[in-house]
Amino acid sequence: MPALPRTALPALASGPAEPPVSAIRPEKARSWPNCETGRMVDHTSHPPHSSADPAATASAGLAGITVDEVREAQKLLSGVSRTTAMEGSRYLSELVGAPVHLKCENLQRTGSFKIRGAYVRIAGLSAEERAAGVVAASAGNHAQGVALAASLLGVASTVFMPVGAPLPKVAATRDYGAEVRLHGQVVDETLAAAQEYARQTGAVFIHPFDHRDIIAGQGTVGLEILEQCPEVRTVVVGMGGGGLAAGVALAVKALRPDVRVVGVQAAAAACYPPSLAVGRPVAIEPLATMADGIKVGRPGDVPFGIVRELVDEVRTVTEDELSGALLLCLERAKLVVEPAGASPVAALLSSPGSFEGPVVAVLSGGNVDPLLMQRILRHGMAAAGRYLSFRVRLTDRPGALATLLGVLTVVDANVLDVGHVRIDPRLGLTEVEVELHLETKGPEHCAEVTAALREAGYDVLAV
């Protein structure tokens, strides 16, 4: 998994120096956390550090944003957003060698962290601006966040969504009170339509990440992390345009400059590594990725400056790693998380020994379409060796298929689907090709099944 090395960070406030990476896996017995308390306790990790002088941190803002603004946002969000749970993961803790907690923004109102920034942004509008209404463009999470925030504040909202947006997300956005307009096949077209609507009507455009109020609102996640897990040493957060990562980094670094903040992007849509390399936001052409929530072609101007100064490292994860992380969240943590929200877990799974604990991974959202979830889970199970698909050629005579299935029965492989191809110029006159899809128990079982078939004389061809 590629990682972008970072230079030393500017000090926002006095605090202890960051320990060397070699110190992240001390060889002592650990006491794993009680997950229900929201607190991590690791008797071998570094003790909690006292917060820096508030007077120093208040003046240490970037892009004109200070930690005091994040604190004000937290007060504003009282009774609006939830202080989401911090769930411990024993599996990830054992893998990393230190306590790992999951910050469950997938359980936030509207199913993601987006309500935080949207509410702070809309609440800051003047009476005249509120009267004109607000407009946004999104395929899912931001749409729902804006819709609910506007409804709570008594502001009319119009949300543009792509024509192919999942029906559950469209329905939820309408249910939260927005007028939904379907326009364009991709989000860029939808965004252009929303901006044109704002110009024509005077409605205020609510950007998903490129505004100081949005970042201050998202930064409240960082304050909650420090309150719930004072011992934290590393925070891992997914990144698209950078609003959440910028807000979390700003809040965390202002109070605990010793804490390491790691951003994670989908490898197919990683706009930050090339931008950080040249020192300014640059546009890329993002490829297809299941993590549509962080599929952004260019960093936001406002969050970019904060990420450049305060985020220690940006990593990328593959599609296989994303699907595996989503499957782990569902199977081990019993949490429904969308691919973008599972990106921090994917980073932990990809390189567990490179994170100093205690670690907090932010699960940013859980709004995943059921049909997409089905495909992703199948993909994740295949990557984990839980499915095996192959083709074999048989003599087209009675009993040939039964003999093949007999071999699979001996190795305890469950047949999910069987397909026959009899008409193909590559086949001999008496041949038939059979395609089988099996449920297996892991990579070793897949190898056992394949070996048994070849030992029985079958030529196994991958699908």
Wavefront OBJ file of the C-alpha trace (Angstrom):
o trace
v 0.000 0.000 0.000
v 1.724 3.202 -1.128
v 2.275 5.859 1.493
v 3.291 9.453 1.044
v 6.027 10.419 3.523
v 5.608 13.749 5.243
v 8.008 16.304 6.603
v 8.026 17.417 10.209
v 4.865 19.210 11.296
v 4.816 22.754 12.617
v 4.114 22.835 16.332
v 0.676 24.228 17.129
v 1.245 24.059 20.865
v 3.746 22.747 23.332
v 3.703 18.981 23.750
v 5.890 15.901 23.935
v 7.810 14.787 20.873
v 6.422 11.973 18.749
v 8.061 8.644 19.666
v 9.985 6.640 17.066
v 8.103 4.108 14.958
v 10.188 1.337 16.520
v 8.345 1.924 19.797
v 4.901 1.027 18.519
v 4.857 -2.655 19.488
v 6.220 -2.980 23.035
v 6.704 -6.595 24.103
v 4.682 -6.428 27.323
v 1.381 -7.849 28.431
v -1.555 -5.639 27.581
v -4.908 -5.041 29.178
v -7.384 -4.670 26.323
v -10.119 -2.059 26.654
v -13.659 -2.508 27.846
v -15.427 -1.464 24.665
v -18.594 -0.275 26.364
v -16.951 2.508 28.335
v -15.751 4.543 25.362
v -12.290 4.565 26.964
v -9.181 2.704 25.896
v -6.756 1.458 28.515
v -3.367 0.106 27.460
v -1.004 -0.215 30.386
v 2.047 -0.252 28.116
v 1.120 2.656 25.876
v 2.105 6.226 26.524
v 0.089 7.883 29.301
v -2.432 10.580 28.434
v -0.814 13.942 27.839
v -2.271 17.102 29.250
v -3.918 19.456 26.786
v -1.881 22.365 25.570
v -2.431 25.869 26.834
v -5.866 26.953 25.492
v -4.548 30.413 24.771
v -1.877 28.918 22.540
v -4.190 26.550 20.725
v -6.893 29.144 20.132
v -4.544 31.189 17.991
v -3.116 28.229 16.094
v -5.642 27.989 13.306
v -5.000 27.150 9.667
v -6.971 28.641 6.773
v -8.214 31.054 9.426
v -9.916 28.240 11.365
v -9.128 27.824 15.048
v -9.879 25.078 17.518
v -12.145 27.558 19.303
v -14.349 27.574 16.198
v -14.527 23.794 16.377
v -15.520 24.066 20.041
v -18.242 26.575 19.118
v -19.434 24.164 16.430
v -19.611 21.426 19.053
v -21.856 23.621 21.221
v -24.019 24.441 18.205
v -24.429 20.743 17.388
v -25.523 19.831 20.919
v -28.885 18.091 20.565
v -28.499 17.952 16.771
v -25.746 15.444 16.045
v -24.999 12.414 18.180
v -21.846 11.764 20.128
v -21.295 8.497 18.330
v -20.027 5.358 20.013
v -16.399 4.294 20.198
v -16.384 0.506 19.784
v -13.324 -1.585 20.532
v -12.246 -4.258 18.063
v -10.464 -7.217 19.642
v -9.617 -8.674 16.217
v -7.964 -5.475 14.976
v -6.317 -4.911 18.358
v -4.641 -8.315 18.200
v -3.628 -7.688 14.589
v -2.135 -4.253 15.247
v -0.656 -5.225 18.604
v -2.336 -2.317 20.395
v -5.894 -1.242 21.256
v -7.990 -0.284 18.232
v -11.290 1.556 18.549
v -13.829 2.291 15.826
v -15.435 5.750 15.892
v -18.908 4.889 14.608
v -20.061 7.812 12.482
v -21.982 5.222 10.475
v -24.430 5.382 13.409
v -24.729 9.185 13.165
v -28.003 10.840 12.127
v -28.451 10.433 8.344
v -25.895 7.607 8.500
v -22.718 9.689 8.224
v -20.710 12.565 9.694
v -22.061 14.979 7.061
v -24.851 16.360 9.275
v -22.160 18.024 11.443
v -20.672 20.287 8.796
v -23.937 20.884 6.943
v -25.718 22.081 10.081
v -22.894 24.425 11.114
v -22.719 25.866 7.587
v -26.456 26.505 7.241
v -26.804 27.794 10.816
v -24.216 30.450 9.964
v -26.279 31.927 7.110
v -27.894 35.331 7.452
v -31.674 35.685 7.590
v -31.632 36.903 3.989
v -29.576 33.914 2.854
v -31.823 31.473 4.712
v -34.861 32.985 3.014
v -33.298 32.243 -0.391
v -32.875 28.574 0.506
v -29.911 26.277 0.007
v -28.860 23.930 -2.775
v -26.428 21.018 -2.833
v -25.234 18.272 -5.153
v -24.474 14.765 -3.968
v -24.994 11.092 -4.702
v -25.741 10.265 -1.071
v -24.276 11.333 2.280
v -23.932 15.086 1.756
v -27.412 15.152 0.218
v -28.965 13.651 3.334
v -26.909 15.806 5.687
v -27.969 19.033 3.956
v -31.598 17.917 3.733
v -31.892 17.188 7.457
v -29.871 20.210 8.565
v -31.973 22.556 6.444
v -35.208 21.039 7.750
v -34.089 21.413 11.374
v -33.275 25.083 10.735
v -36.462 25.794 8.775
v -34.638 26.440 5.507
v -35.874 25.235 2.110
v -33.401 22.889 0.412
v -32.970 21.609 -3.115
v -30.617 18.700 -3.713
v -29.399 17.627 -7.141
v -28.545 13.936 -7.444
v -27.314 11.864 -10.406
v -29.948 10.037 -12.424
v -28.490 6.700 -11.364
v -28.330 7.484 -7.627
v -29.460 4.527 -5.484
v -33.186 4.688 -4.804
v -32.847 4.309 -1.003
v -30.600 7.401 -0.883
v -32.970 9.411 -3.077
v -35.926 8.398 -0.900
v -34.071 9.220 2.331
v -33.090 12.679 1.039
v -36.714 13.413 0.198
v -37.863 12.090 3.560
v -35.501 14.523 5.308
v -37.353 17.367 3.591
v -35.381 18.284 0.471
v -36.698 18.764 -3.027
v -34.711 16.252 -5.066
v -33.865 16.889 -8.707
v -32.239 14.107 -10.702
v -29.755 15.448 -13.234
v -26.681 14.110 -14.996
v -25.065 10.715 -15.196
v -22.027 11.585 -13.046
v -21.580 13.816 -10.000
v -19.648 16.476 -11.980
v -22.719 17.067 -14.167
v -24.932 17.126 -11.096
v -22.625 19.626 -9.395
v -22.692 21.941 -12.420
v -26.510 21.842 -12.440
v -26.664 22.722 -8.734
v -24.281 25.657 -9.165
v -26.306 26.939 -12.126
v -29.463 26.673 -10.010
v -27.762 28.733 -7.286
v -26.834 31.446 -9.801
v -30.348 31.595 -11.209
v -32.302 31.531 -7.942
v -29.958 33.088 -5.394
v -29.989 29.918 -3.273
v -26.819 29.380 -1.242
v -24.678 26.545 -2.553
v -23.541 24.235 0.264
v -20.225 22.715 -0.730
v -19.545 19.222 0.646
v -16.039 20.015 1.933
v -14.549 23.288 0.677
v -15.747 25.766 3.317
v -14.452 26.742 6.754
v -17.804 26.133 8.487
v -18.004 22.643 7.010
v -14.497 21.870 8.274
v -15.242 23.277 11.740
v -18.326 21.068 11.955
v -16.455 17.955 10.879
v -13.722 18.819 13.375
v -16.115 17.996 16.213
v -15.389 14.336 15.426
v -11.801 15.036 16.481
v -12.869 16.628 19.772
v -15.031 13.610 20.567
v -12.137 11.248 19.835
v -9.942 13.038 22.380
v -12.742 13.048 24.951
v -13.583 9.365 24.486
v -10.034 8.090 24.071
v -7.515 10.371 25.838
v -4.767 7.783 25.314
v -5.047 7.820 21.513
v -1.759 7.856 19.600
v -2.986 7.480 15.993
v -6.182 8.600 14.266
v -6.972 7.050 10.859
v -9.589 8.769 8.706
v -10.846 8.367 5.129
v -10.361 11.221 2.661
v -12.161 12.414 -0.437
v -12.064 16.177 -0.800
v -10.509 16.402 2.650
v -13.131 18.142 4.801
v -13.348 15.452 7.477
v -9.608 14.786 7.606
v -8.851 18.520 7.796
v -11.350 19.097 10.596
v -10.215 16.082 12.616
v -6.524 16.957 12.163
v -7.080 20.578 13.125
v -8.913 19.681 16.355
v -6.625 16.820 17.342
v -3.312 18.533 16.581
v -4.320 21.728 18.383
v -4.849 19.838 21.633
v -2.540 16.840 21.127
v 0.212 17.634 18.604
v 1.871 14.312 19.471
v -1.018 12.303 17.986
v -0.406 10.974 14.485
v -3.161 11.581 11.908
v -3.240 9.288 8.867
v -5.501 9.911 5.875
v -6.691 7.084 3.624
v -7.855 7.302 0.005
v -9.059 4.730 -2.497
v -6.152 3.999 -4.849
v -8.463 4.490 -7.832
v -9.393 8.019 -6.717
v -6.358 9.305 -4.817
v -6.153 13.010 -5.576
v -4.117 13.980 -2.495
v -0.773 12.194 -3.109
v -0.049 13.977 -6.420
v -1.359 17.264 -5.013
v 0.819 17.053 -1.907
v 3.798 16.164 -4.094
v 3.538 19.473 -5.995
v 2.266 21.563 -3.086
v -1.104 22.566 -4.537
v -4.447 20.928 -5.413
v -4.331 19.216 -8.794
v -7.155 17.481 -10.609
v -7.049 13.812 -11.536
v -9.436 11.606 -13.464
v -10.697 9.198 -10.789
v -11.248 5.626 -11.890
v -14.149 3.401 -10.915
v -14.172 2.555 -7.214
v -16.691 1.026 -4.823
v -15.814 3.831 -2.383
v -18.011 6.427 -4.085
v -18.136 8.508 -0.890
v -14.448 9.447 -1.283
v -14.308 9.469 -5.076
v -13.213 13.071 -5.630
v -11.112 14.320 -8.520
v -9.524 17.325 -6.791
v -8.796 18.315 -3.179
v -10.688 21.289 -1.808
v -8.652 24.498 -1.624
v -9.522 25.129 2.037
v -8.945 21.607 3.398
v -5.821 21.091 1.296
v -3.789 23.637 3.252
v -4.775 22.038 6.551
v -4.100 18.503 5.335
v -0.711 19.549 3.974
v 0.339 20.992 7.333
v -1.321 18.668 9.826
v -1.987 15.229 8.333
v 1.148 13.159 8.871
v 0.649 10.701 6.031
v -1.781 9.831 3.244
v -2.130 6.163 2.310
v -4.073 4.422 -0.428
v -6.017 1.155 -0.356
v -7.104 -1.189 -3.140
v -10.589 -2.388 -4.032
v -9.832 -5.827 -2.568
v -8.695 -4.212 0.681
v -11.860 -2.098 0.815
v -14.183 -5.054 0.283
v -12.257 -7.096 2.844
v -12.574 -4.276 5.386
v -16.315 -3.952 4.796
v -16.710 -7.702 5.258
v -14.698 -7.591 8.492
v -16.820 -4.739 9.880
v -19.955 -6.743 9.162
v -18.727 -10.138 10.377
v -16.534 -9.176 13.339
v -17.847 -5.797 14.530
v -21.498 -6.323 13.470
v -21.449 -2.874 11.864
v -22.886 -1.926 8.476
v -20.314 0.399 6.915
v -20.058 1.742 3.375
v -16.798 1.217 1.446
v -15.604 4.801 1.961
v -16.308 4.493 5.673
v -14.346 1.242 5.862
v -11.211 2.721 4.264
v -9.406 3.270 7.614
v -10.009 -0.384 8.503
v -8.658 -1.365 5.081
v -5.462 0.560 5.874
v -5.114 -1.233 9.223
v -5.587 -4.620 7.573
v -3.088 -3.799 4.834
v -0.214 -2.767 7.112
v -1.101 -3.477 10.747
v 2.426 -3.194 12.095
v 2.856 0.407 10.978
v 0.354 2.011 13.368
v 1.194 3.128 16.884
v -1.594 2.395 19.337
v -4.001 3.084 20.771
v -5.548 3.650 17.325
v -8.917 5.222 16.495
v -10.305 4.436 13.016
v -13.152 6.710 11.935
v -15.995 4.808 10.239
v -17.330 7.835 8.390
v -20.602 6.432 7.039
v -22.925 3.493 6.627
v -25.157 4.494 3.720
v -24.675 1.590 1.338
v -27.248 0.443 -1.189
v -28.377 -3.141 -0.451
v -27.680 -4.308 -4.005
v -24.199 -2.764 -3.915
v -23.629 -4.336 -0.502
v -24.473 -7.734 -1.957
v -21.928 -7.310 -4.762
v -19.251 -5.976 -2.431
v -19.709 -8.802 0.043
v -19.427 -11.331 -2.768
v -16.262 -9.586 -3.945
v -14.848 -9.558 -0.427
v -15.648 -13.218 0.143
v -14.000 -14.159 -3.142
v -10.884 -12.179 -2.175
v -10.865 -14.021 1.165
v -11.024 -17.428 -0.537
v -14.655 -18.023 0.421
v -15.752 -18.484 -3.204
v -14.132 -20.494 -5.986
v -15.184 -20.330 -9.632
v -13.720 -22.466 -12.409
v -14.467 -24.313 -15.673
v -13.815 -27.920 -16.639
v -14.485 -29.927 -19.805
v -16.397 -33.194 -19.590
v -17.430 -35.901 -22.013
v -21.086 -35.228 -22.775
v -22.550 -38.467 -21.430
v -24.870 -39.425 -18.562
v -23.136 -39.487 -15.182
v -20.170 -37.263 -16.100
v -21.431 -34.346 -14.019
v -22.325 -36.634 -11.120
v -18.766 -37.988 -11.087
v -17.370 -34.444 -10.971
v -19.712 -33.490 -8.126
v -18.642 -36.605 -6.275
v -15.075 -35.302 -6.175
v -16.324 -31.998 -4.741
v -18.362 -33.827 -2.113
v -15.269 -35.628 -0.816
v -13.461 -32.280 -0.230
v -16.579 -30.720 1.368
v -17.100 -27.962 -1.200
v -20.615 -26.539 -1.465
v -21.847 -26.030 -5.060
v -23.714 -22.746 -5.496
v -24.246 -22.731 -9.234
v -23.604 -24.928 -12.298
v -23.656 -23.775 -15.920
v -23.294 -25.791 -19.144
v -21.854 -24.737 -22.515
v -22.442 -27.221 -25.326
v -22.206 -24.996 -28.391
v -18.728 -23.523 -28.796
v -16.268 -23.931 -31.700
v -13.517 -24.683 -29.164
v -15.339 -27.792 -27.922
v -15.038 -31.209 -29.469
v -18.099 -32.988 -30.818
v -18.657 -34.982 -27.622
v -17.447 -32.345 -25.144
v -19.328 -30.020 -22.815
v -17.857 -27.245 -20.706
v -19.149 -26.868 -17.157
v -18.737 -23.712 -15.095
v -19.054 -24.137 -11.339
v -19.270 -21.634 -8.487
v -18.437 -23.063 -5.073
v -18.597 -21.876 -1.497
v -15.262 -22.630 0.168
v -13.653 -22.164 3.584
v -10.624 -20.077 2.706
v -7.519 -20.045 0.484
v -6.215 -23.394 1.787
v -9.546 -25.071 1.068
v -9.567 -23.562 -2.450
v -6.133 -25.074 -3.060
v -7.334 -28.428 -1.690
v -10.360 -28.435 -4.012
v -8.261 -27.560 -7.062
v -5.682 -30.216 -6.224
v -8.368 -32.898 -5.798
v -9.895 -32.084 -9.183
v -6.545 -32.230 -10.957
v -5.670 -35.474 -9.220
v -8.959 -36.876 -10.549
v -7.867 -35.959 -14.084
v -9.772 -32.717 -14.638
v -8.197 -29.705 -16.355
v -9.275 -26.804 -14.110
v -9.592 -23.462 -15.919
v -10.105 -20.151 -14.109
v -13.259 -18.190 -14.908
l 1 2 3 4 5 6 7 8 9 10 11 12 13 14 15 16 17 18 19 20 21 22 23 24 25 26 27 28 29 30 31 32 33 34 35 36 37 38 39 40 41 42 43 44 45 46 47 48 49 50 51 52 53 54 55 56 57 58 59 60 61 62 63 64 65 66 67 68 69 70 71 72 73 74 75 76 77 78 79 80 81 82 83 84 85 86 87 88 89 90 91 92 93 94 95 96 97 98 99 100 101 102 103 104 105 106 107 108 109 110 111 112 113 114 115 116 117 118 119 120 121 122 123 124 125 126 127 128 129 130 131 132 133 134 135 136 137 138 139 140 141 142 143 144 145 146 147 148 149 150 151 152 153 154 155 156 157 158 159 160 161 162 163 164 165 166 167 168 169 170 171 172 173 174 175 176 177 178 179 180 181 182 183 184 185 186 187 188 189 190 191 192 193 194 195 196 197 198 199 200 201 202 203 204 205 206 207 208 209 210 211 212 213 214 215 216 217 218 219 220 221 222 223 224 225 226 227 228 229 230 231 232 233 234 235 236 237 238 239 240 241 242 243 244 245 246 247 248 249 250 251 252 253 254 255 256 257 258 259 260 261 262 263 264 265 266 267 268 269 270 271 272 273 274 275 276 277 278 279 280 281 282 283 284 285 286 287 288 289 290 291 292 293 294 295 296 297 298 299 300 301 302 303 304 305 306 307 308 309 310 311 312 313 314 315 316 317 318 319 320 321 322 323 324 325 326 327 328 329 330 331 332 333 334 335 336 337 338 339 340 341 342 343 344 345 346 347 348 349 350 351 352 353 354 355 356 357 358 359 360 361 362 363 364 365 366 367 368 369 370 371 372 373 374 375 376 377 378 379 380 381 382 383 384 385 386 387 388 389 390 391 392 393 394 395 396 397 398 399 400 401 402 403 404 405 406 407 408 409 410 411 412 413 414 415 416 417 418 419 420 421 422 423 424 425 426 427 428 429 430 431 432 433 434 435 436 437 438 439 440 441 442 443 444 445 446 447 448 449 450 451 452 453 454 455 456 457 458 459 460 461 462 463
